[in-house]
């Protein structure tokens, strides 16, 4: 069962966006994407909150997420988070093994 973690990074004066840009430009985000078990690692900017960046971070299972948390990448993330004085809000989800229910598919245009 896949695990998805939504991390909302918030900081003053555009610092959350600068953090995400440095994660991308330094290659750190790409290294995380190449870790075993990573399914998704993408940053987004909420339209109604310019001081927040959303990271959608998905892993195959808890073991893959635990291995990521034990990796050197976590030290780099913490260093950058401190550099940009960011605060976080976290949501965690597990995927539905059955996928989208048929009754909900009527609302989805592929």
C-alpha positions as CSV (number, residue, x, y, z in Angstrom):
1,X,0.0,0.0,0.0
2,X,1.6,3.3,-1.1
3,X,2.0,6.1,1.3
4,X,1.7,9.7,0.3
5,X,2.8,12.6,2.5
6,X,1.8,16.2,1.7
7,X,4.2,18.6,3.2
8,X,3.3,22.3,3.3
9,X,6.5,24.4,3.6
10,X,5.8,28.0,4.7
11,X,8.2,30.9,5.0
12,X,8.3,34.6,4.8
13,X,9.1,36.6,1.7
14,X,9.1,33.8,-0.8
15,X,11.5,31.5,1.2
16,X,9.4,28.4,0.6
17,X,9.7,28.8,-3.1
18,X,13.4,29.5,-2.9
19,X,13.8,26.3,-0.8
20,X,12.0,24.3,-3.5
21,X,14.0,25.9,-6.3
22,X,17.2,25.0,-4.5
23,X,16.1,21.5,-3.9
24,X,15.5,21.2,-7.6
25,X,18.6,23.1,-8.9
26,X,21.0,21.4,-6.5
27,X,19.9,17.9,-7.7
28,X,18.7,16.9,-4.2
29,X,15.1,16.4,-5.4
30,X,16.3,14.3,-8.3
31,X,18.4,12.1,-5.9
32,X,15.3,11.6,-3.8
33,X,13.3,10.6,-6.9
34,X,15.9,8.0,-7.7
35,X,15.7,6.4,-4.2
36,X,14.3,2.9,-4.2
37,X,10.6,2.9,-3.5
38,X,10.0,6.6,-4.4
39,X,6.9,7.0,-6.6
40,X,6.5,10.8,-6.6
41,X,8.4,13.9,-5.4
42,X,6.9,17.1,-6.8
43,X,6.6,20.7,-5.6
44,X,3.5,22.8,-6.2
45,X,2.5,26.4,-5.3
46,X,-1.0,27.1,-3.9
47,X,-2.6,29.9,-5.8
48,X,-4.1,31.4,-2.6
49,X,-0.9,31.3,-0.5
50,X,2.3,32.7,-2.2
51,X,4.4,32.0,1.0
52,X,3.7,28.2,0.9
53,X,4.9,25.4,-1.3
54,X,3.3,21.9,-1.3
55,X,5.5,18.8,-1.7
56,X,3.7,15.7,-2.7
57,X,6.0,12.8,-1.6
58,X,4.9,9.2,-2.4
59,X,6.5,5.9,-1.5
60,X,5.8,2.3,-2.2
61,X,5.5,1.4,1.4
62,X,6.5,2.2,5.0
63,X,9.9,0.4,4.6
64,X,10.8,2.7,1.6
65,X,9.8,5.8,3.5
66,X,11.8,4.7,6.5
67,X,14.9,4.1,4.3
68,X,14.4,7.6,2.9
69,X,14.2,9.1,6.4
70,X,17.5,7.3,7.3
71,X,19.2,8.5,4.2
72,X,21.7,11.4,3.9
73,X,19.0,13.3,2.0
74,X,17.2,14.1,5.2
75,X,20.2,16.0,6.5
76,X,20.3,18.1,3.3
77,X,16.6,18.8,3.5
78,X,16.9,19.9,7.2
79,X,19.8,22.1,6.4
80,X,17.9,23.9,3.6
81,X,14.7,24.1,5.7
82,X,16.8,25.9,8.4
83,X,18.5,28.1,5.8
84,X,15.1,29.4,4.7
85,X,13.5,29.4,8.1
86,X,10.6,27.2,7.0
87,X,7.7,25.8,9.1
88,X,5.8,22.7,8.1
89,X,2.4,21.2,8.1
90,X,2.0,17.5,7.2
91,X,-0.8,15.3,6.0
92,X,-0.3,11.5,5.5
93,X,-2.4,9.2,3.3
94,X,-2.4,5.5,2.3
95,X,-3.5,4.6,-1.2
96,X,-6.7,2.7,-1.7
97,X,-5.7,-0.7,-3.1
98,X,-9.0,-0.9,-5.0
99,X,-8.4,2.4,-6.9
100,X,-11.1,4.9,-7.8
101,X,-14.6,3.5,-7.1
102,X,-16.8,3.1,-10.2
103,X,-19.4,5.5,-8.8
104,X,-16.7,8.3,-8.6
105,X,-15.3,7.7,-12.1
106,X,-18.2,9.7,-13.6
107,X,-16.5,12.8,-12.2
108,X,-13.1,12.1,-13.8
109,X,-12.3,13.1,-17.3
110,X,-9.2,11.3,-18.5
